Every structure is written in C-alpha cells, then in structure tokens.
Amino acid sequence: MSLWKIPGANHLKVNLGTSELTRYQALKKFITERTQATGKAPTSLVFFCHGLKNKIQLGINLTNAREFSKFIADLHTQQGGGLGSSFISPVVVLYACSTGSGPGVGGDGGFADKFRDALCEAGLTECRVYGHETSGHTVRNPRKRVFEGRGSTIGGTGGTWLIAPGTPMFRTWQRELAKPSSSLRYRYAYLTLAGLHYELVTLPK
C-alpha cells in the first residue's frame, strides 16, 4: 500500500472468525461502498490470504466465482464502462497458496483458472489473474502463474509461468522475491512479461 500510495480506505481486513458466506458478503459490500465513494469500479483486486486449489480464505470459491465476476462487471457498467474501455482488463493478484494449481495442464481447473474463465464470461475479457502454484510464503513464493483472458469470452486452458521452475532465471527470480528491500514482489503483476524478464536479467550479479 505504501509503494502504490493506496489509501487506507481501500483496504479491508476480513473477520476470519465468521462463516465463508459472511466473508464473501463483506467483500462485496466493501467493494460496492468503495465504488460508490470514489465513483470508480475496481481495476485491481489484491488478496492476501490462505488459498487452496478451489477457493481463497476470504469467501470466493469455484461455486460463486461466476456470480462474483458478474458483480464486478456490473459495477463497471454502472460507472459508465463498456466494451473497449479500461474496465475489461482487471488485474487480480492472489497472494494465496495453491490457487494457481489445478488438475490439468498449467493449473487448468483450479481456482485461478476458473476465476479467469468466469471474468471472461462476465465480459472482462482482458483480465489477468495471478496465483501461486504451490503452498509457500505470501509474497516470496516464486512459483507463480498468470491466467490471461486474451480477449476470449470463455477463458482459456490453464495459465503460464512468469518464470518457469528449473530455468536459469528462476534462481534470480527466487532470490529477488526473498529480499525484503525488493519491490518486485509487489510490482510483478503490473509489468509486461518482457518487462519482468528485463528487470531480472539486468539485476547486478
């Protein structure tokens, strides 16, 4: 929040002592209220929480992902958005374990994959959803995939590695994310793939 100068009003702490449904309703209420207060629907949603292959701790799961995606799309429509406007490319960053995993190739069928599909079906066709393929530290986990809408109205099949495990660049990526002083752990989702690779290859040896 400090890096991006995000106002405190845009941060919701969810009460994990409540039911998943209550958490889900709290999310929707918060996003609605912030949209009304600012006059802008969200173009970026960032979740810091526990995650699984089929859900995140804050109440969104494979059952309600479509409803949630339509809810976000409707907010943009109410604010005057439409096809061709910036609202069709929301960025969703899941700092949450295992959300980028799934039974199919590239995490196909998992939470991030199905969330991307749902966003596309709702009309948010240029969305990007980022998720961790394994369990691990919230911001240091290097096994990250991106699930892109790419203009499709139905979604896609799995996602792609930002930096593939086992490649020479992976160790550099891993080391950079482990540095508390590095801002890359909070910026990677807003870089092009080429931009991310350039930063990594030009780091001091």
C-alpha positions as CSV (number, residue, x, y, z in Angstrom):
1,M,0.0,0.0,0.0
2,S,2.9,2.3,0.7
3,L,4.6,1.5,-2.6
4,W,1.5,2.2,-4.6
5,K,0.2,5.0,-2.3
6,I,-3.1,3.2,-1.7
7,P,-5.3,5.0,0.7
8,G,-6.2,3.1,3.9
9,A,-9.9,3.2,3.0
10,N,-9.2,0.8,0.1
11,H,-8.0,-1.9,2.5
12,L,-10.4,-4.4,4.0
13,K,-9.5,-6.7,6.9
14,V,-11.9,-9.6,6.8
15,N,-13.0,-11.3,10.0
16,L,-11.9,-14.9,9.6
17,G,-14.0,-15.9,12.7
18,T,-17.1,-15.6,10.5
19,S,-18.5,-18.1,8.0
20,E,-17.3,-18.1,4.4
21,L,-20.6,-16.7,3.2
22,T,-20.3,-13.8,5.7
23,R,-16.8,-13.1,4.5
24,Y,-18.0,-13.2,0.9
25,Q,-20.8,-10.8,1.6
26,A,-18.4,-8.5,3.4
27,L,-16.1,-8.4,0.4
28,K,-19.0,-7.4,-1.9
29,K,-20.3,-4.8,0.5
30,F,-16.8,-3.3,0.8
31,I,-16.2,-3.2,-3.0
32,T,-19.7,-1.7,-3.6
33,E,-19.1,1.0,-1.0
34,R,-15.7,1.9,-2.3
35,T,-17.0,2.1,-5.8
36,Q,-19.8,4.4,-4.7
37,A,-17.4,6.6,-2.7
38,T,-14.8,7.0,-5.4
39,G,-17.1,6.8,-8.5
40,K,-14.7,4.2,-9.9
41,A,-15.2,0.4,-10.1
42,P,-12.0,-1.6,-9.2
43,T,-9.5,-2.2,-11.9
44,S,-7.2,-4.2,-9.5
45,L,-8.1,-6.6,-6.7
46,V,-5.3,-7.9,-4.5
47,F,-6.0,-10.7,-2.0
48,F,-3.6,-11.6,0.8
49,C,-4.9,-14.8,2.5
50,H,-4.7,-18.6,2.6
51,G,-5.7,-20.3,-0.6
52,L,-6.5,-23.8,-2.0
53,K,-7.0,-25.2,-5.4
54,N,-10.7,-24.5,-5.3
55,K,-11.0,-21.3,-3.2
56,I,-9.5,-18.5,-1.2
57,Q,-10.0,-17.9,2.5
58,L,-11.9,-14.7,2.0
59,G,-15.0,-16.4,0.7
60,I,-14.7,-16.7,-3.1
61,N,-14.7,-20.2,-4.4
62,L,-15.5,-22.2,-7.5
63,T,-19.2,-22.1,-6.8
64,N,-19.6,-18.3,-6.6
65,A,-16.7,-17.2,-8.9
66,R,-19.2,-16.6,-11.7
67,E,-21.5,-14.6,-9.5
68,F,-18.6,-12.5,-8.1
69,S,-17.2,-11.8,-11.6
70,K,-20.6,-10.6,-12.8
71,F,-20.9,-8.5,-9.7
72,I,-17.5,-6.8,-10.7
73,A,-18.6,-6.4,-14.3
74,D,-22.0,-4.9,-13.3
75,L,-20.2,-2.3,-11.1
76,H,-18.2,-1.2,-14.1
77,T,-21.3,-1.0,-16.3
78,Q,-23.0,1.2,-13.6
79,Q,-20.0,3.5,-13.7
80,G,-20.3,4.0,-17.4
81,G,-17.8,1.3,-18.5
82,G,-18.3,-0.8,-21.6
83,L,-16.5,-2.8,-24.2
84,G,-13.4,-1.1,-25.3
85,S,-13.0,0.7,-22.0
86,S,-10.3,0.0,-19.4
87,F,-12.7,-1.9,-17.3
88,I,-12.4,-5.1,-19.4
89,S,-8.8,-5.6,-18.2
90,P,-8.9,-6.0,-14.4
91,V,-5.9,-7.4,-12.6
92,V,-6.5,-9.9,-9.8
93,V,-3.5,-10.8,-7.7
94,L,-3.8,-13.8,-5.4
95,Y,-1.1,-13.8,-2.8
96,A,-2.6,-17.2,-1.7
97,C,-1.3,-20.7,-1.7
98,S,-2.2,-23.3,-4.4
99,T,-4.6,-21.0,-6.3
100,G,-2.5,-21.3,-9.5
101,S,-2.6,-25.1,-9.3
102,G,-5.2,-27.5,-10.7
103,P,-5.8,-31.0,-12.1
104,G,-5.0,-30.0,-15.7
105,V,-2.0,-28.7,-17.6
106,G,-0.9,-25.3,-16.4
107,G,-3.2,-25.4,-13.4
108,D,-6.3,-25.9,-15.6
109,G,-9.4,-26.5,-13.5
110,G,-8.0,-24.8,-10.4
111,F,-9.2,-21.6,-8.7
112,A,-7.2,-19.0,-10.6
113,D,-8.0,-20.7,-13.9
114,K,-11.8,-20.9,-13.2
115,F,-11.8,-17.3,-11.8
116,R,-10.2,-16.1,-15.1
117,D,-12.8,-18.1,-17.1
118,A,-15.6,-16.5,-15.0
119,L,-14.3,-13.0,-15.5
120,C,-14.1,-13.6,-19.3
121,E,-17.7,-14.9,-19.3
122,A,-18.8,-11.8,-17.5
123,G,-17.3,-9.6,-20.2
124,L,-14.0,-8.8,-18.5
125,T,-12.1,-10.4,-21.5
126,E,-8.7,-8.9,-21.0
127,C,-8.4,-9.8,-17.3
128,R,-5.2,-11.2,-15.7
129,V,-5.3,-13.5,-12.7
130,Y,-2.1,-14.3,-10.8
131,G,-1.8,-17.3,-8.5
132,H,0.8,-19.4,-6.7
133,E,1.1,-23.0,-7.9
134,T,2.2,-24.3,-4.5
135,S,1.9,-23.5,-0.9
136,G,4.5,-21.1,0.4
137,H,5.2,-17.6,1.7
138,T,2.7,-15.0,0.8
139,V,5.0,-12.7,-1.2
140,R,8.2,-14.8,-1.6
141,N,6.7,-17.8,-3.4
142,P,8.3,-17.8,-6.9
143,R,6.1,-20.5,-8.4
144,K,3.6,-18.0,-9.9
145,R,1.4,-18.4,-12.9
146,V,-0.7,-15.9,-14.8
147,F,-4.1,-16.7,-16.3
148,E,-5.0,-14.3,-19.0
149,G,-8.3,-13.5,-20.7
150,R,-6.7,-12.5,-24.0
151,G,-10.0,-11.2,-25.3
152,S,-11.8,-14.5,-25.0
153,T,-15.4,-14.6,-23.9
154,I,-15.0,-18.1,-22.4
155,G,-11.5,-18.1,-20.8
156,G,-8.7,-20.5,-21.5
157,T,-6.9,-23.7,-20.6
158,G,-4.6,-23.2,-17.7
159,G,-2.0,-20.5,-17.2
160,T,1.6,-19.8,-17.9
161,W,4.7,-19.5,-15.7
162,L,6.0,-16.0,-15.1
163,I,9.4,-17.6,-14.7
164,A,9.5,-21.4,-15.3
165,P,11.0,-23.5,-12.5
166,G,14.2,-25.1,-13.4
167,T,15.3,-22.4,-15.9
168,P,18.4,-20.3,-15.3
169,M,16.4,-17.2,-14.5
170,F,14.3,-18.9,-11.8
171,R,17.0,-18.7,-9.2
172,T,17.4,-15.0,-9.8
173,W,13.6,-14.6,-9.5
174,Q,13.6,-16.6,-6.3
175,R,16.4,-14.6,-4.8
176,E,14.8,-11.3,-5.7
177,L,11.4,-12.1,-4.2
178,A,13.2,-13.2,-1.0
179,K,14.7,-9.7,-0.5
180,P,12.6,-7.6,1.9
181,S,14.0,-4.5,0.2
182,S,12.8,-5.5,-3.3
183,S,9.6,-4.0,-4.6
184,L,9.3,-6.6,-7.4
185,R,7.2,-8.8,-5.2
186,Y,4.5,-6.1,-5.3
187,R,5.1,-4.9,-8.9
188,Y,5.3,-8.1,-11.0
189,A,1.6,-8.3,-11.8
190,Y,1.7,-4.8,-13.3
191,L,4.7,-5.4,-15.6
192,T,4.6,-7.0,-19.1
193,L,6.3,-10.4,-19.2
194,A,9.1,-8.7,-21.3
195,G,9.5,-6.0,-18.6
196,L,9.7,-8.6,-15.8
197,H,12.4,-10.6,-17.7
198,Y,14.3,-7.4,-18.5
199,E,14.5,-6.4,-14.8
200,L,15.7,-9.9,-13.8
201,V,18.4,-10.1,-16.5
202,T,19.7,-6.6,-15.7
203,L,20.0,-7.1,-11.9
204,P,23.5,-6.8,-10.5
205,K,25.3,-10.1,-10.4
